[in-house]
Amino acid sequence: MKIIELISSFLESTGIAAFFQNGGWMNLIMILIGFLFMFLAIKKGFEPYLLIPISFGIILSNLPGVDVFIKEGVDALGNIITDSHGAILEGHNLSEIVDYRYSGLLGYLYYGVKYEIYPCLIFLGIGATTDFGPLIANKKTMILGAAAQVGIFVAFFGALLLGFNFYEAGSIGIIGGADGPTAILVSSLFLSKSGGASMNYQAPIALAAYSYMALVPVIFPWIIRLMTTKKERMIHMEQLRDVSKKEKILFPIIVTLVVCLIVPAATPLIGCLMLGNLIKETGIVPNLVHVVSNALLYICTIGLGLSVGATAYGPGFLTLETLLIFGLGILAFMIAAIFGLLGGKLMCVLTHGKVNPMIGAAGVSAVPMAARVVQKEGQREDPSNFLLMHAMGPNVAGVIGSAIAAGILMSIFL
């Protein structure tokens, strides 16, 4: 009898038994979602650098009894008023929470998200790996990058209509920029300002932003085919002019001064992006470029992916608000692509058919995924049509545009 009791006691103490207790089924669903993301990354090749650490973070944080990510809410006096997963304790309410404290391996890593370190350092790495030449050679494509940001503001107003407050709506709207680091920075600032239940929206916003970035090759092709004709997709564009080294050095300096003076709140993102590009284009600090564009970029990507994935804890994640956030996110994402294509079609008309309207779809900030999709769709119609460098112009403009849009929202509401 004692042996049976010991075995029973052991089985009850395992994580497997916990799946059948106190909402453990939600953790099981999140683990399955984590495996789905991992499948998409490994088998389908959907942004594996992002989805592999995100999916593993989801799995780790939802394993019962594994305290790798501890999230405790505190009130104005510093008292802990939640359990280790952020669930409010009896006798308290969410409005009392003024901040969250994090511990455990992934909890400590999450401070890089909370204090906006990862997003800015990732922008530094993006700048060091991105060639602004196509944008400089064809400055008109900046318009396409601006047009694609319409999705941000459509989702913002849509979120307001659905009952989200201004801070929550701004955080949700930024998903339409298709820029994970920007979405994380804006949402972490806005949601901490809003407080209470709003701070639980960080996980779905970050996951929506990165998931839709990874799904660009799936979502964009059918939008492009729906919005353009075969004749338009077959348009060949003239080869871009050569851009001098002087232009490439001056561009990040000028953009930093102009943007940061007009929209000061965009300084952290724009400043890091342009600094990364500047050290690349000077050609005199190759060791810095190597570290920033390789080791630093990928270290921050792993830290951000793991810690963001860890925030998707089942009972707090599987809510109606999460579904609304994902729905508004995909709406913003699709509208961004549609308005970019509309801008491309207008530019095609104004130039008498010299601009392939498909490059407008690359106006979102998903670099270089969106530009690759345009290239692939162009060659699908005509194997001799090379649009990658032309699409990189609006794609880079989208990175700058999303940072400016984020700065505008922060200037208004912070």
Kinemage of the C-alpha trace (Angstrom):
@kinemage 1
@onewidth
@group {chain A} dominant
@subgroup {mainchain}
@vectorlist {calphas} color= white
{ca met a 1} P 0.000 0.000 0.000
{ca lys a 2} L 2.823 2.383 0.840
{ca ile a 3} L 4.454 1.659 -2.524
{ca ile a 4} L 1.202 2.584 -4.314
{ca glu a 5} L 0.967 5.790 -2.262
{ca leu a 6} L 4.579 6.679 -3.088
{ca ile a 7} L 4.002 6.088 -6.799
{ca ser a 8} L 0.773 8.105 -6.650
{ca ser a 9} L 2.525 10.925 -4.827
{ca phe a 10} L 5.335 10.938 -7.373
{ca leu a 11} L 2.939 11.031 -10.319
{ca glu a 12} L 1.008 13.929 -8.762
{ca ser a 13} L 4.248 15.884 -8.361
{ca thr a 14} L 5.228 15.596 -12.030
{ca gly a 15} L 4.609 18.278 -14.600
{ca ile a 16} L 2.436 15.883 -16.596
{ca ala a 17} L -0.147 15.766 -13.796
{ca ala a 18} L -0.144 19.574 -13.617
{ca phe a 19} L -1.561 19.765 -17.162
{ca phe a 20} L -4.829 18.423 -15.715
{ca gln a 21} L -4.984 20.856 -12.799
{ca asn a 22} L -5.822 24.563 -12.427
{ca gly a 23} L -5.976 25.527 -16.093
{ca gly a 24} L -2.960 23.440 -17.043
{ca trp a 25} L -4.635 22.640 -20.359
{ca met a 26} L -3.912 26.242 -21.407
{ca asn a 27} L -0.213 25.636 -20.857
{ca leu a 28} L -0.476 22.507 -22.984
{ca ile a 29} L -2.096 24.507 -25.811
{ca met a 30} L 0.708 27.088 -25.642
{ca ile a 31} L 3.332 24.322 -25.801
{ca leu a 32} L 1.627 22.999 -28.931
{ca ile a 33} L 1.662 26.539 -30.383
{ca gly a 34} L 5.364 26.686 -29.568
{ca phe a 35} L 5.926 23.468 -31.505
{ca leu a 36} L 3.907 24.906 -34.409
{ca phe a 37} L 6.180 27.964 -34.539
{ca met a 38} L 9.211 25.684 -34.353
{ca phe a 39} L 7.862 23.604 -37.250
{ca leu a 40} L 7.327 26.729 -39.354
{ca ala a 41} L 10.866 27.868 -38.597
{ca ile a 42} L 12.699 24.576 -39.147
{ca lys a 43} L 10.621 22.850 -41.816
{ca lys a 44} L 9.260 25.847 -43.735
{ca gly a 45} L 12.167 28.230 -43.147
{ca phe a 46} L 9.952 31.085 -41.863
{ca glu a 47} L 12.464 33.417 -40.191
{ca pro a 48} L 14.204 30.721 -38.112
{ca tyr a 49} L 16.453 33.255 -36.372
{ca leu a 50} L 13.314 34.738 -34.809
{ca leu a 51} L 10.895 31.852 -34.476
{ca ile a 52} L 13.240 29.207 -33.045
{ca pro a 53} L 14.107 31.183 -29.857
{ca ile a 54} L 10.528 32.520 -29.567
{ca ser a 55} L 9.026 29.034 -29.853
{ca phe a 56} L 11.499 27.580 -27.350
{ca gly a 57} L 10.752 30.398 -24.912
{ca ile a 58} L 7.022 29.609 -25.179
{ca ile a 59} L 7.650 25.926 -24.487
{ca leu a 60} L 9.972 26.538 -21.509
{ca ser a 61} L 7.699 29.013 -19.734
{ca asn a 62} L 4.638 26.765 -20.072
{ca leu a 63} L 6.244 23.622 -18.659
{ca pro a 64} L 4.617 23.159 -15.209
{ca gly a 65} L 6.940 23.658 -12.263
{ca val a 66} L 9.753 25.088 -14.390
{ca asp a 67} L 10.320 28.578 -12.981
{ca val a 68} L 12.552 29.967 -15.733
{ca phe a 69} L 10.311 33.041 -16.087
{ca ile a 70} L 8.861 34.501 -12.881
{ca lys a 71} L 6.640 37.558 -13.221
{ca glu a 72} L 5.410 39.226 -10.020
{ca gly a 73} L 3.208 42.312 -9.917
{ca val a 74} L 3.874 44.930 -7.240
{ca asp a 75} L 1.727 47.759 -5.892
{ca ala a 76} L 2.731 51.358 -5.133
{ca leu a 77} L 4.249 50.259 -1.804
{ca gly a 78} L 6.360 47.546 -3.402
{ca asn a 79} L 4.239 44.681 -2.099
{ca ile a 80} L 3.894 41.598 -4.323
{ca ile a 81} L 0.195 41.137 -5.114
{ca thr a 82} L 0.353 38.359 -7.743
{ca asp a 83} L 1.577 34.799 -7.961
{ca ser a 84} L 4.782 33.913 -9.817
{ca his a 85} L 2.983 34.073 -13.174
{ca gly a 86} L 1.361 37.475 -12.699
{ca ala a 87} L -2.104 36.217 -11.688
{ca ile a 88} L -3.679 38.580 -9.147
{ca leu a 89} L -3.937 37.314 -5.576
{ca glu a 90} L -7.221 37.235 -3.676
{ca gly a 91} L -8.081 40.569 -2.075
{ca his a 92} L -6.347 42.627 -4.737
{ca asn a 93} L -7.152 43.848 -8.260
{ca leu a 94} L -5.186 44.585 -11.422
{ca ser a 95} L -5.516 48.355 -11.049
{ca glu a 96} L -3.220 48.167 -8.003
{ca ile a 97} L -0.276 46.893 -10.079
{ca val a 98} L 2.199 49.641 -10.881
{ca asp a 99} L 5.044 47.470 -12.157
{ca tyr a 100} L 6.247 43.897 -12.612
{ca arg a 101} L 9.407 42.303 -11.263
{ca tyr a 102} L 11.032 39.490 -13.208
{ca ser a 103} L 13.327 36.695 -12.100
{ca gly a 104} L 14.446 33.275 -13.296
{ca leu a 105} L 16.811 32.877 -16.249
{ca leu a 106} L 14.395 34.180 -18.895
{ca gly a 107} L 12.967 36.740 -16.475
{ca tyr a 108} L 16.368 38.382 -16.101
{ca leu a 109} L 16.814 38.287 -19.870
{ca tyr a 110} L 13.444 40.029 -20.189
{ca tyr a 111} L 14.863 43.186 -18.611
{ca gly a 112} L 16.512 43.792 -21.977
{ca val a 113} L 12.989 44.120 -23.386
{ca lys a 114} L 11.575 46.054 -20.429
{ca tyr a 115} L 14.291 48.709 -20.636
{ca glu a 116} L 14.287 48.837 -24.481
{ca ile a 117} L 17.871 47.562 -24.793
{ca tyr a 118} L 17.326 44.715 -27.268
{ca pro a 119} L 15.235 46.692 -29.816
{ca cys a 120} L 17.776 49.504 -30.075
{ca leu a 121} L 20.794 47.170 -30.301
{ca ile a 122} L 18.999 45.111 -32.954
{ca phe a 123} L 18.407 48.324 -34.936
{ca leu a 124} L 22.135 49.013 -34.601
{ca gly a 125} L 22.818 45.614 -36.171
{ca ile a 126} L 20.192 46.124 -38.890
{ca gly a 127} L 21.825 49.414 -39.825
{ca ala a 128} L 25.218 47.723 -40.103
{ca thr a 129} L 23.835 45.031 -42.427
{ca thr a 130} L 21.631 47.217 -44.634
{ca asp a 131} L 22.595 48.991 -47.837
{ca phe a 132} L 20.795 52.331 -48.105
{ca gly a 133} L 22.099 52.731 -51.661
{ca pro a 134} L 18.846 51.739 -53.436
{ca leu a 135} L 16.909 54.301 -51.381
{ca ile a 136} L 19.472 57.031 -52.024
{ca ala a 137} L 19.529 56.208 -55.751
{ca asn a 138} L 15.734 56.431 -56.005
{ca lys a 139} L 14.559 58.790 -53.266
{ca lys a 140} L 10.986 58.742 -54.582
{ca thr a 141} L 10.572 55.303 -53.041
{ca met a 142} L 10.489 56.995 -49.630
{ca ile a 143} L 6.856 57.757 -50.490
{ca leu a 144} L 6.128 54.033 -50.686
{ca gly a 145} L 7.688 53.474 -47.284
{ca ala a 146} L 5.455 56.232 -45.887
{ca ala a 147} L 2.327 54.866 -47.608
{ca ala a 148} L 2.782 51.456 -45.996
{ca gln a 149} L 2.618 53.009 -42.517
{ca val a 150} L -1.093 53.750 -42.997
{ca gly a 151} L -1.784 50.302 -41.562
{ca ile a 152} L -0.440 51.455 -38.185
{ca phe a 153} L -2.990 54.221 -37.856
{ca val a 154} L -5.893 52.160 -39.219
{ca ala a 155} L -5.234 49.509 -36.559
{ca phe a 156} L -4.830 52.250 -33.943
{ca phe a 157} L -8.309 53.663 -34.593
{ca gly a 158} L -9.745 50.161 -34.946
{ca ala a 159} L -8.402 49.263 -31.489
{ca leu a 160} L -9.974 52.401 -30.028
{ca leu a 161} L -13.343 51.419 -31.487
{ca leu a 162} L -13.039 47.980 -29.885
{ca gly a 163} L -12.600 49.498 -26.433
{ca phe a 164} L -8.818 49.560 -25.986
{ca asn a 165} L -7.411 52.761 -24.446
{ca phe a 166} L -4.996 55.105 -26.260
{ca tyr a 167} L -1.862 53.389 -24.924
{ca glu a 168} L -3.126 49.914 -25.791
{ca ala a 169} L -4.321 51.048 -29.236
{ca gly a 170} L -0.952 52.629 -30.008
{ca ser a 171} L 0.827 49.432 -28.995
{ca ile a 172} L -1.463 47.324 -31.193
{ca gly a 173} L -1.305 49.688 -34.162
{ca ile a 174} L 2.490 49.555 -34.383
{ca ile a 175} L 2.212 45.865 -35.366
{ca gly a 176} L 1.238 47.167 -38.826
{ca gly a 177} L 4.759 48.485 -39.304
{ca ala a 178} L 5.974 44.857 -39.529
{ca asp a 179} L 8.874 45.727 -37.252
{ca gly a 180} L 9.304 43.537 -34.178
{ca pro a 181} L 11.877 45.675 -32.303
{ca thr a 182} L 9.787 48.825 -32.815
{ca ala a 183} L 6.604 47.045 -31.691
{ca ile a 184} L 8.358 45.842 -28.527
{ca leu a 185} L 9.807 49.255 -27.695
{ca val a 186} L 6.512 51.113 -28.206
{ca ser a 187} L 4.379 48.544 -26.409
{ca ser a 188} L 6.736 48.306 -23.419
{ca leu a 189} L 6.617 52.090 -22.977
{ca phe a 190} L 2.890 52.488 -23.613
{ca leu a 191} L 1.660 49.494 -21.624
{ca ser a 192} L 3.761 50.343 -18.572
{ca lys a 193} L 2.281 53.847 -18.767
{ca ser a 194} L -1.230 52.415 -18.945
{ca gly a 195} L -0.579 49.916 -16.120
{ca gly a 196} L -2.935 47.273 -14.733
{ca ala a 197} L -4.239 44.667 -17.156
{ca ser a 198} L -2.648 46.516 -20.097
{ca met a 199} L 0.780 45.154 -19.181
{ca asn a 200} L -0.429 41.646 -19.990
{ca tyr a 201} L -0.774 42.626 -23.665
{ca gln a 202} L 3.001 42.789 -24.206
{ca ala a 203} L 3.260 39.092 -25.101
{ca pro a 204} L 0.517 38.930 -27.764
{ca ile a 205} L 1.698 42.196 -29.355
{ca ala a 206} L 5.306 41.015 -29.590
{ca leu a 207} L 4.311 37.568 -30.836
{ca ala a 208} L 1.901 39.041 -33.390
{ca ala a 209} L 4.578 41.404 -34.712
{ca tyr a 210} L 7.223 38.697 -35.071
{ca ser a 211} L 4.803 36.052 -36.322
{ca tyr a 212} L 3.517 38.265 -39.109
{ca met a 213} L 7.059 39.299 -40.030
{ca ala a 214} L 7.915 35.617 -40.406
{ca leu a 215} L 4.762 34.996 -42.448
{ca val a 216} L 5.476 37.716 -45.035
{ca pro a 217} L 6.273 35.042 -47.680
{ca val a 218} L 2.832 33.515 -47.049
{ca ile a 219} L 0.654 36.626 -46.670
{ca phe a 220} L 2.116 39.041 -49.234
{ca pro a 221} L 2.104 37.014 -52.487
{ca trp a 222} L -1.673 36.655 -52.702
{ca ile a 223} L -2.172 40.350 -51.798
{ca ile a 224} L 0.250 41.330 -54.550
{ca arg a 225} L -1.520 39.122 -57.112
{ca leu a 226} L -4.910 40.458 -56.034
{ca met a 227} L -3.859 44.116 -56.234
{ca thr a 228} L -1.835 44.050 -59.472
{ca thr a 229} L -2.317 42.853 -63.032
{ca lys a 230} L -0.027 40.439 -64.847
{ca lys a 231} L 1.047 43.289 -67.112
{ca glu a 232} L 2.039 45.401 -64.104
{ca arg a 233} L 3.941 42.555 -62.483
{ca met a 234} L 5.997 42.095 -65.674
{ca ile a 235} L 7.232 45.708 -65.771
{ca his a 236} L 11.022 45.922 -65.903
{ca met a 237} L 12.675 48.851 -64.133
{ca glu a 238} L 15.800 50.701 -65.224
{ca gln a 239} L 19.034 49.860 -63.438
{ca leu a 240} L 19.694 52.127 -60.456
{ca arg a 241} L 22.516 54.630 -60.642
{ca asp a 242} L 25.703 54.107 -58.684
{ca val a 243} L 25.694 55.849 -55.307
{ca ser a 244} L 28.935 57.493 -54.188
{ca lys a 245} L 30.602 56.750 -50.870
{ca lys a 246} L 30.153 60.389 -49.886
{ca glu a 247} L 26.381 60.114 -50.332
{ca lys a 248} L 26.262 56.924 -48.301
{ca ile a 249} L 28.173 58.550 -45.424
{ca leu a 250} L 26.145 61.758 -45.432
{ca phe a 251} L 22.753 60.021 -45.654
{ca pro a 252} L 22.637 58.515 -42.114
{ca ile a 253} L 23.957 61.749 -40.615
{ca ile a 254} L 21.377 63.918 -42.384
{ca val a 255} L 18.494 61.525 -41.657
{ca thr a 256} L 19.435 61.428 -37.960
{ca leu a 257} L 19.500 65.223 -37.682
{ca val a 258} L 16.276 65.814 -39.628
{ca val a 259} L 14.180 63.022 -38.096
{ca cys a 260} L 15.373 63.474 -34.515
{ca leu a 261} L 14.797 67.237 -34.615
{ca ile a 262} L 11.269 66.814 -35.990
{ca val a 263} L 10.316 63.681 -34.006
{ca pro a 264} L 12.611 63.546 -30.931
{ca ala a 265} L 10.859 60.455 -29.556
{ca ala a 266} L 12.171 58.438 -32.530
{ca thr a 267} L 15.796 59.165 -31.564
{ca pro a 268} L 16.649 55.817 -29.860
{ca leu a 269} L 15.608 53.732 -32.892
{ca ile a 270} L 16.675 56.105 -35.672
{ca gly a 271} L 19.920 56.968 -33.883
{ca cys a 272} L 20.942 53.315 -33.510
{ca leu a 273} L 19.853 52.424 -37.048
{ca met a 274} L 21.836 55.265 -38.591
{ca leu a 275} L 24.885 54.742 -36.379
{ca gly a 276} L 25.035 51.121 -37.489
{ca asn a 277} L 24.841 52.177 -41.126
{ca leu a 278} L 27.406 54.941 -40.674
{ca ile a 279} L 30.095 52.677 -39.223
{ca lys a 280} L 29.450 50.307 -42.137
{ca glu a 281} L 29.744 52.952 -44.830
{ca thr a 282} L 32.871 54.663 -43.481
{ca gly a 283} L 34.831 51.481 -44.161
{ca ile a 284} L 37.429 52.315 -41.492
{ca val a 285} L 36.105 50.298 -38.525
{ca pro a 286} L 35.614 46.770 -39.931
{ca asn a 287} L 35.926 45.146 -36.493
{ca leu a 288} L 33.050 47.227 -35.145
{ca val a 289} L 30.925 46.372 -38.185
{ca his a 290} L 31.714 42.676 -37.787
{ca val a 291} L 30.765 42.625 -34.081
{ca val a 292} L 27.605 44.721 -34.473
{ca ser a 293} L 26.298 42.919 -37.560
{ca asn a 294} L 27.081 39.417 -36.295
{ca ala a 295} L 27.750 38.659 -32.621
{ca leu a 296} L 25.818 41.558 -31.073
{ca leu a 297} L 22.848 41.275 -33.440
{ca tyr a 298} L 22.407 37.547 -32.925
{ca ile a 299} L 23.003 37.639 -29.170
{ca cys a 300} L 20.264 40.250 -28.825
{ca thr a 301} L 17.992 38.275 -31.155
{ca ile a 302} L 18.344 35.159 -28.990
{ca gly a 303} L 17.761 37.104 -25.765
{ca leu a 304} L 14.762 38.921 -27.186
{ca gly a 305} L 13.243 35.810 -28.757
{ca leu a 306} L 13.549 33.661 -25.643
{ca ser a 307} L 12.269 36.336 -23.257
{ca val a 308} L 9.376 37.443 -25.483
{ca gly a 309} L 8.321 33.828 -26.010
{ca ala a 310} L 8.475 33.269 -22.252
{ca thr a 311} L 5.838 35.974 -21.670
{ca ala a 312} L 3.235 33.839 -23.500
{ca tyr a 313} L 2.095 31.952 -20.410
{ca gly a 314} L -1.098 30.013 -21.149
{ca pro a 315} L -3.671 31.253 -18.584
{ca gly a 316} L -2.693 34.894 -19.099
{ca phe a 317} L -2.276 34.627 -22.871
{ca leu a 318} L -5.343 32.715 -24.077
{ca thr a 319} L -7.929 35.486 -23.742
{ca leu a 320} L -10.409 37.317 -25.968
{ca glu a 321} L -8.153 40.380 -25.929
{ca thr a 322} L -5.312 38.287 -27.352
{ca leu a 323} L -7.503 37.195 -30.258
{ca leu a 324} L -8.486 40.822 -30.901
{ca ile a 325} L -4.834 41.882 -30.864
{ca phe a 326} L -3.876 39.187 -33.376
{ca gly a 327} L -6.868 40.082 -35.533
{ca leu a 328} L -6.070 43.807 -35.532
{ca gly a 329} L -2.411 42.991 -36.138
{ca ile a 330} L -3.094 40.990 -39.291
{ca leu a 331} L -5.523 43.705 -40.452
{ca ala a 332} L -2.845 46.374 -39.963
{ca phe a 333} L -0.278 44.206 -41.723
{ca met a 334} L -2.509 43.620 -44.746
{ca ile a 335} L -3.570 47.273 -44.977
{ca ala a 336} L 0.101 48.308 -44.887
{ca ala a 337} L 0.805 46.070 -47.891
{ca ile a 338} L -2.313 47.283 -49.725
{ca phe a 339} L -1.507 50.982 -49.273
{ca gly a 340} L 2.087 50.357 -50.295
{ca leu a 341} L 0.818 48.698 -53.485
{ca leu a 342} L -1.624 51.558 -54.106
{ca gly a 343} L 1.302 53.956 -53.798
{ca gly a 344} L 3.237 51.795 -56.256
{ca lys a 345} L 0.343 51.807 -58.728
{ca leu a 346} L 0.088 55.610 -58.492
{ca met a 347} L 3.833 55.938 -59.068
{ca cys a 348} L 3.526 53.581 -62.031
{ca val a 349} L 0.887 55.843 -63.603
{ca leu a 350} L 2.816 59.047 -62.908
{ca thr a 351} L 6.006 57.619 -64.454
{ca his a 352} L 4.126 56.212 -67.463
{ca gly a 353} L 4.846 52.600 -66.601
{ca lys a 354} L 8.471 52.911 -65.487
{ca val a 355} L 7.802 51.725 -61.907
{ca asn a 356} L 6.670 48.202 -61.124
{ca pro a 357} L 3.872 48.708 -58.548
{ca met a 358} L 4.854 45.508 -56.719
{ca ile a 359} L 7.768 47.303 -55.064
{ca gly a 360} L 5.194 49.220 -53.013
{ca ala a 361} L 4.472 46.042 -51.044
{ca ala a 362} L 8.055 46.198 -49.769
{ca gly a 363} L 7.254 49.488 -48.014
{ca val a 364} L 6.732 47.673 -44.731
{ca ser a 365} L 9.644 47.359 -42.336
{ca ala a 366} L 10.216 43.601 -42.720
{ca val a 367} L 13.759 43.763 -44.135
{ca pro a 368} L 14.665 42.040 -46.391
{ca met a 369} L 11.751 39.554 -46.395
{ca ala a 370} L 9.310 41.889 -48.136
{ca ala a 371} L 11.832 42.800 -50.849
{ca arg a 372} L 12.556 39.100 -51.463
{ca val a 373} L 8.843 38.410 -51.937
{ca val a 374} L 8.642 41.152 -54.572
{ca gln a 375} L 11.672 39.695 -56.344
{ca lys a 376} L 10.137 36.222 -56.292
{ca glu a 377} L 6.766 37.446 -57.596
{ca gly a 378} L 8.481 39.380 -60.387
{ca gln a 379} L 10.446 36.341 -61.518
{ca arg a 380} L 7.345 34.184 -61.247
{ca glu a 381} L 5.896 36.192 -64.135
{ca asp a 382} L 9.176 36.813 -65.967
{ca pro a 383} L 12.415 35.023 -64.959
{ca ser a 384} L 14.469 37.833 -66.476
{ca asn a 385} L 12.910 40.501 -64.223
{ca phe a 386} L 15.151 41.493 -61.304
{ca leu a 387} L 13.389 43.757 -58.803
{ca leu a 388} L 15.265 43.038 -55.564
{ca met a 389} L 17.379 46.210 -55.457
{ca his a 390} L 14.424 48.351 -56.553
{ca ala a 391} L 12.302 46.827 -53.776
{ca met a 392} L 15.033 47.422 -51.197
{ca gly a 393} L 14.486 51.187 -51.569
{ca pro a 394} L 10.937 51.207 -50.144
{ca asn a 395} L 11.875 48.371 -47.785
{ca val a 396} L 14.586 50.482 -46.137
{ca ala a 397} L 12.232 53.484 -46.219
{ca gly a 398} L 9.734 51.316 -44.329
{ca val a 399} L 12.254 50.736 -41.528
{ca ile a 400} L 12.743 54.484 -41.193
{ca gly a 401} L 9.007 55.122 -41.606
{ca ser a 402} L 7.974 52.700 -38.868
{ca ala a 403} L 10.453 54.294 -36.454
{ca ile a 404} L 9.080 57.752 -37.319
{ca ala a 405} L 5.480 56.534 -36.908
{ca ala a 406} L 6.435 55.095 -33.524
{ca gly a 407} L 8.051 58.402 -32.601
{ca ile a 408} L 4.895 60.296 -33.570
{ca leu a 409} L 2.737 58.062 -31.370
{ca met a 410} L 5.168 58.394 -28.469
{ca ser a 411} L 5.311 62.188 -28.891
{ca ile a 412} L 1.513 62.395 -28.673
{ca phe a 413} L 0.805 59.994 -25.817
{ca leu a 414} L 3.912 59.997 -23.618
